[in-house]
Amino acid sequence: MTGPLTLVGRESQALELDTNDPLPTRRDEFHLPPHAGGTAAYFAGNSLGLQPKALRARLGEELDDWARLGVEGHLEARRPWLPYHELAREPAARLVGALPREVVVMNSLTVNLHLLMVSFYRPTPDRHRIVIEDSAFPSDSYAVRSQAAFHGYDPDEAVVRLAPRPGEAALRSEDVVACLAEQGAGVALVLLGAVNYYSGELLDVAAISAAAHAAGAVAGWDLAHAAGNVELRLHDAGADWAAWCSYKYLNAGPGSLAGAFVHERHLADRSLPKLAGWWSTDPASRFQMAPTVTPVDSADSWQLSNPPILALAPVLLSLEMFDQTGLPALRAKSVRLTAYLESLLDEVCASRSVEIITPREPERRGAQLSVRVHGHDVGPLTERLRHDHGVLADARRPDVIRLAPAPLYCTFHDCWRAAGALAAVLDA
Ligand SMILES: *Cc1c(COP(=O)(O)O)cnc(C)c1O
């Protein structure tokens, strides 16, 4: 028998998997939305991660220091504000596999994409194309189109969108590599999501970066859905630059500050054009109020403004939590959870018009399964998942539901709930 009836008998199995998993859930450290006297099963952490319970007190410390010290908090706060962003440097570097001086936490993601493209999109008439995924997140698409237009090129001609093979829903890294080898001559910049927001596919950062370089292009990466989700080795992979937000898998709160990476090989390159502000200059002489920037050979030189401390505090807390568990253990659990959810969804799909469009190989995906639902509007479906079953998932109209079993707080039992709920709303 397939469908929810078999799933009903599986609850004890899910609970057992939770009890016996080598990495205990940290669910109790997060606020879960309430549902029907209990809590929701939260599968939307790839859109907005949950709030760590420790955050309120942490923000309170910054507010207290501001109340107590006023401007002197820049030097005397328990975490002095002037060098505050330094606290994020090492944990952020560990998170993305970078050297500490290759990373900085600043701005928001799309702003960082633009600031980095100021330096790393230097088009010429012969080489001005930008390669993105056809399923790129709209902000990335708008950003690259506006960059091409800013430099005087026609975005429709300059921006090349890579589509999957006919009949497939996800790109393949080897196809991206082959395409760059064949048609890379006019390409100035490759900007791809390491994990695609829509299909959940994980691309081979090292292979594609190498292919971009072989074609004479720069390799930039959007890590919005990769940071805190999969293990990254940006430095060793040879990526030129990258940016990521910290409100998805990183749980640092709506619109929280983003990260940026610039590979070591570019850090001392004084010929790169950059937009500058007082936080671009060497902190040793910042308050000499000189009219010109004294460059620093680190990612900090892409900073413009003094950082918003109340927005950095949640990022620090988040990075601490990731350091406590460690990404290798977290990723291993994510692989187990995602495979379990997949096995249950396969049963749901077997007798209904739904299919998983995320790649089946664990090494080709992160903590996400995207399900294509034929013949239903996914908007009302996800509303019913939420209201009737307390399962929060994300609808991508017209026909895709995304489920992200974020391993810090999602459990095997949540996966069981989600699969059963999906079967129930499809059958209703
Ligand atoms: C979430 C996301 C964004 C969001 O951009 P913001 O500048 O943080 O608003 C951009 N790009 C991708 C790929 C994303 O997944």
The ligand as an SDF file (V2000), in Angstrom:
LIG
                    3D

 15 15  0  0  0  0  0  0  0  0999 V2000
   17.6990   35.1380   -0.9950 C   0  0  0  0  0  0  0  0  0  0  0  0
   18.4670   35.5000   -2.2050 C   0  0  0  0  0  0  0  0  0  0  0  0
   18.7380   36.8340   -2.5300 C   0  0  0  0  0  0  0  0  0  0  0  0
   18.1750   37.9600   -1.6940 C   0  0  0  0  0  0  0  0  0  0  0  0
   18.8570   39.1420   -1.8960 O   0  0  0  0  0  0  0  0  0  0  0  0
   18.8940   40.2860   -0.7710 P   0  0  0  0  0  0  0  0  0  0  0  0
   19.8400   41.2590   -1.3200 O   0  0  0  0  0  0  0  0  0  0  0  0
   19.3430   39.6260    0.5110 O   0  0  0  0  0  0  0  0  0  0  0  0
   17.5100   40.8150   -0.6150 O   0  0  0  0  0  0  0  0  0  0  0  0
   19.5170   37.1050   -3.6510 C   0  0  0  0  0  0  0  0  0  0  0  0
   19.9930   36.0960   -4.4160 N   0  0  0  0  0  0  0  0  0  0  0  0
   19.7470   34.7970   -4.1310 C   0  0  0  0  0  0  0  0  0  0  0  0
   20.3000   33.7160   -5.0020 C   0  0  0  0  0  0  0  0  0  0  0  0
   18.9720   34.4640   -3.0280 C   0  0  0  0  0  0  0  0  0  0  0  0
   18.6970   33.1860   -2.7740 O   0  0  0  0  0  0  0  0  0  0  0  0
  1  2  1  0
  2  3  1  0
  2 14  2  0
  3  4  1  0
  3 10  2  0
  4  5  1  0
  5  6  1  0
  6  7  2  0
  6  8  1  0
  6  9  1  0
 10 11  1  0
 11 12  2  0
 12 13  1  0
 12 14  1  0
 14 15  1  0
M  END
$$$$
